[in-house]
Amino acid sequence: MRLVGALKAVPEGVKIRVEVKAGSRNVGVEGYNAWRQTVIIRVTERTQFGKANIQLIRYLAQLFERQAKGVVLVSGHTSTRKVVLLSSVLFEEVESIIAKEIADGVAR
């Protein structure tokens, strides 16, 4: 699966355009929105006090086997659409892991 527009290789790593669905029953990658060119990620936390952002960062760190400090929220702190930077990771690895999560089904 090609995640056109959602992923961008940068010197620091890979930027991911995400669309967060806060307050969901499960945490995980739901799919890819081709129109908005974003990866849809569900989190169980609500948006109050940045809890959804914190859970998003922790989830991505776990998914890509990185420390939380290697996952940085670049933009969209108060929006459902965000840009996240994964440090020291290859584009192909990110694309492969996200595609596998989408193929495995609905968020856990």
C-alpha positions as protocol buffer text, in pm:
chain_id: "A"
residue {
  index: 1
  type: MET
  ca { x: 0 y: 0 z: 0 }
}
residue {
  index: 2
  type: ARG
  ca { x: 133 y: 341 z: -94 }
}
residue {
  index: 3
  type: LEU
  ca { x: 67 y: 610 z: 165 }
}
residue {
  index: 4
  type: VAL
  ca { x: 90 y: 894 z: -86 }
}
residue {
  index: 5
  type: GLY
  ca { x: 136 y: 1231 z: 80 }
}
residue {
  index: 6
  type: ALA
  ca { x: 108 y: 1098 z: 435 }
}
residue {
  index: 7
  type: LEU
  ca { x: 479 y: 1024 z: 474 }
}
residue {
  index: 8
  type: LYS
  ca { x: 774 y: 1247 z: 398 }
}
residue {
  index: 9
  type: ALA
  ca { x: 1141 y: 1161 z: 437 }
}
residue {
  index: 10
  type: VAL
  ca { x: 1340 y: 1442 z: 601 }
}
residue {
  index: 11
  type: PRO
  ca { x: 1705 y: 1451 z: 717 }
}
residue {
  index: 12
  type: GLU
  ca { x: 1599 y: 1383 z: 1080 }
}
residue {
  index: 13
  type: GLY
  ca { x: 1378 y: 1083 z: 992 }
}
residue {
  index: 14
  type: VAL
  ca { x: 1020 y: 1066 z: 863 }
}
residue {
  index: 15
  type: LYS
  ca { x: 727 y: 1304 z: 905 }
}
residue {
  index: 16
  type: ILE
  ca { x: 382 y: 1146 z: 923 }
}
residue {
  index: 17
  type: ARG
  ca { x: 60 y: 1337 z: 859 }
}
residue {
  index: 18
  type: VAL
  ca { x: -197 y: 1189 z: 1096 }
}
residue {
  index: 19
  type: GLU
  ca { x: -564 y: 1237 z: 1167 }
}
residue {
  index: 20
  type: VAL
  ca { x: -643 y: 1151 z: 1530 }
}
residue {
  index: 21
  type: LYS
  ca { x: -977 y: 1014 z: 1648 }
}
residue {
  index: 22
  type: ALA
  ca { x: -973 y: 1081 z: 2021 }
}
residue {
  index: 23
  type: GLY
  ca { x: -1207 y: 908 z: 2265 }
}
residue {
  index: 24
  type: SER
  ca { x: -1218 y: 584 z: 2065 }
}
residue {
  index: 25
  type: ARG
  ca { x: -1266 y: 241 z: 2216 }
}
residue {
  index: 26
  type: ASN
  ca { x: -934 y: 115 z: 2085 }
}
residue {
  index: 27
  type: VAL
  ca { x: -583 y: 243 z: 2014 }
}
residue {
  index: 28
  type: GLY
  ca { x: -420 y: 185 z: 1678 }
}
residue {
  index: 29
  type: VAL
  ca { x: -397 y: 263 z: 1310 }
}
residue {
  index: 30
  type: GLU
  ca { x: -743 y: 264 z: 1151 }
}
residue {
  index: 31
  type: GLY
  ca { x: -656 y: 339 z: 792 }
}
residue {
  index: 32
  type: TYR
  ca { x: -544 y: 587 z: 531 }
}
residue {
  index: 33
  type: ASN
  ca { x: -747 y: 886 z: 414 }
}
residue {
  index: 34
  type: ALA
  ca { x: -646 y: 932 z: 49 }
}
residue {
  index: 35
  type: TRP
  ca { x: -836 y: 1260 z: 16 }
}
residue {
  index: 36
  type: ARG
  ca { x: -662 y: 1427 z: 310 }
}
residue {
  index: 37
  type: GLN
  ca { x: -346 y: 1219 z: 265 }
}
residue {
  index: 38
  type: THR
  ca { x: -334 y: 1127 z: 633 }
}
residue {
  index: 39
  type: VAL
  ca { x: -292 y: 813 z: 840 }
}
residue {
  index: 40
  type: ILE
  ca { x: -595 y: 774 z: 1070 }
}
residue {
  index: 41
  type: ILE
  ca { x: -501 y: 678 z: 1426 }
}
residue {
  index: 42
  type: ARG
  ca { x: -744 y: 608 z: 1707 }
}
residue {
  index: 43
  type: VAL
  ca { x: -664 y: 688 z: 2071 }
}
residue {
  index: 44
  type: THR
  ca { x: -876 y: 622 z: 2379 }
}
residue {
  index: 45
  type: GLU
  ca { x: -786 y: 942 z: 2563 }
}
residue {
  index: 46
  type: ARG
  ca { x: -989 y: 1260 z: 2528 }
}
residue {
  index: 47
  type: THR
  ca { x: -838 y: 1585 z: 2402 }
}
residue {
  index: 48
  type: GLN
  ca { x: -839 y: 1764 z: 2739 }
}
residue {
  index: 49
  type: PHE
  ca { x: -500 y: 1871 z: 2874 }
}
residue {
  index: 50
  type: GLY
  ca { x: -313 y: 1717 z: 2579 }
}
residue {
  index: 51
  type: LYS
  ca { x: -387 y: 1360 z: 2690 }
}
residue {
  index: 52
  type: ALA
  ca { x: -467 y: 1244 z: 2336 }
}
residue {
  index: 53
  type: ASN
  ca { x: -138 y: 1391 z: 2209 }
}
residue {
  index: 54
  type: ILE
  ca { x: 57 y: 1213 z: 2483 }
}
residue {
  index: 55
  type: GLN
  ca { x: -112 y: 882 z: 2403 }
}
residue {
  index: 56
  type: LEU
  ca { x: -48 y: 931 z: 2031 }
}
residue {
  index: 57
  type: ILE
  ca { x: 325 y: 987 z: 2094 }
}
residue {
  index: 58
  type: ARG
  ca { x: 349 y: 685 z: 2325 }
}
residue {
  index: 59
  type: TYR
  ca { x: 160 y: 465 z: 2077 }
}
residue {
  index: 60
  type: LEU
  ca { x: 385 y: 565 z: 1786 }
}
residue {
  index: 61
  type: ALA
  ca { x: 697 y: 518 z: 1998 }
}
residue {
  index: 62
  type: GLN
  ca { x: 581 y: 166 z: 2085 }
}
residue {
  index: 63
  type: LEU
  ca { x: 475 y: 86 z: 1728 }
}
residue {
  index: 64
  type: PHE
  ca { x: 813 y: 188 z: 1584 }
}
residue {
  index: 65
  type: GLU
  ca { x: 1013 y: 59 z: 1883 }
}
residue {
  index: 66
  type: ARG
  ca { x: 1152 y: 401 z: 1971 }
}
residue {
  index: 67
  type: GLN
  ca { x: 1178 y: 600 z: 2290 }
}
residue {
  index: 68
  type: ALA
  ca { x: 907 y: 863 z: 2332 }
}
residue {
  index: 69
  type: LYS
  ca { x: 1168 y: 1137 z: 2292 }
}
residue {
  index: 70
  type: GLY
  ca { x: 1225 y: 1010 z: 1936 }
}
residue {
  index: 71
  type: VAL
  ca { x: 865 y: 1098 z: 1845 }
}
residue {
  index: 72
  type: VAL
  ca { x: 793 y: 1471 z: 1821 }
}
residue {
  index: 73
  type: LEU
  ca { x: 461 y: 1643 z: 1758 }
}
residue {
  index: 74
  type: VAL
  ca { x: 562 y: 1904 z: 1499 }
}
residue {
  index: 75
  type: SER
  ca { x: 225 y: 2069 z: 1438 }
}
residue {
  index: 76
  type: GLY
  ca { x: -144 y: 2035 z: 1514 }
}
residue {
  index: 77
  type: HIS
  ca { x: -125 y: 2041 z: 1892 }
}
residue {
  index: 78
  type: THR
  ca { x: -491 y: 2148 z: 1918 }
}
residue {
  index: 79
  type: SER
  ca { x: -618 y: 1997 z: 1593 }
}
residue {
  index: 80
  type: THR
  ca { x: -727 y: 1648 z: 1492 }
}
residue {
  index: 81
  type: ARG
  ca { x: -482 y: 1672 z: 1201 }
}
residue {
  index: 82
  type: LYS
  ca { x: -120 y: 1662 z: 1310 }
}
residue {
  index: 83
  type: VAL
  ca { x: 232 y: 1618 z: 1179 }
}
residue {
  index: 84
  type: VAL
  ca { x: 458 y: 1386 z: 1378 }
}
residue {
  index: 85
  type: LEU
  ca { x: 833 y: 1344 z: 1331 }
}
residue {
  index: 86
  type: LEU
  ca { x: 986 y: 1001 z: 1386 }
}
residue {
  index: 87
  type: SER
  ca { x: 1359 y: 1044 z: 1440 }
}
residue {
  index: 88
  type: SER
  ca { x: 1626 y: 812 z: 1302 }
}
residue {
  index: 89
  type: VAL
  ca { x: 1396 y: 583 z: 1106 }
}
residue {
  index: 90
  type: LEU
  ca { x: 1383 y: 489 z: 739 }
}
residue {
  index: 91
  type: PHE
  ca { x: 1093 y: 585 z: 512 }
}
residue {
  index: 92
  type: GLU
  ca { x: 1048 y: 225 z: 392 }
}
residue {
  index: 93
  type: GLU
  ca { x: 1028 y: 95 z: 750 }
}
residue {
  index: 94
  type: VAL
  ca { x: 757 y: 345 z: 844 }
}
residue {
  index: 95
  type: GLU
  ca { x: 557 y: 275 z: 529 }
}
residue {
  index: 96
  type: SER
  ca { x: 584 y: -101 z: 582 }
}
residue {
  index: 97
  type: ILE
  ca { x: 478 y: -94 z: 949 }
}
residue {
  index: 98
  type: ILE
  ca { x: 181 y: 138 z: 887 }
}
residue {
  index: 99
  type: ALA
  ca { x: 67 y: -66 z: 585 }
}
residue {
  index: 100
  type: LYS
  ca { x: 85 y: -384 z: 796 }
}
residue {
  index: 101
  type: GLU
  ca { x: -121 y: -222 z: 1075 }
}
residue {
  index: 102
  type: ILE
  ca { x: -385 y: -116 z: 822 }
}
residue {
  index: 103
  type: ALA
  ca { x: -392 y: -463 z: 665 }
}
residue {
  index: 104
  type: ASP
  ca { x: -425 y: -633 z: 1004 }
}
residue {
  index: 105
  type: GLY
  ca { x: -758 y: -465 z: 1056 }
}
residue {
  index: 106
  type: VAL
  ca { x: -935 y: -215 z: 1274 }
}
residue {
  index: 107
  type: ALA
  ca { x: -752 y: -53 z: 1565 }
}
residue {
  index: 108
  type: ARG
  ca { x: -708 y: -277 z: 1867 }
}
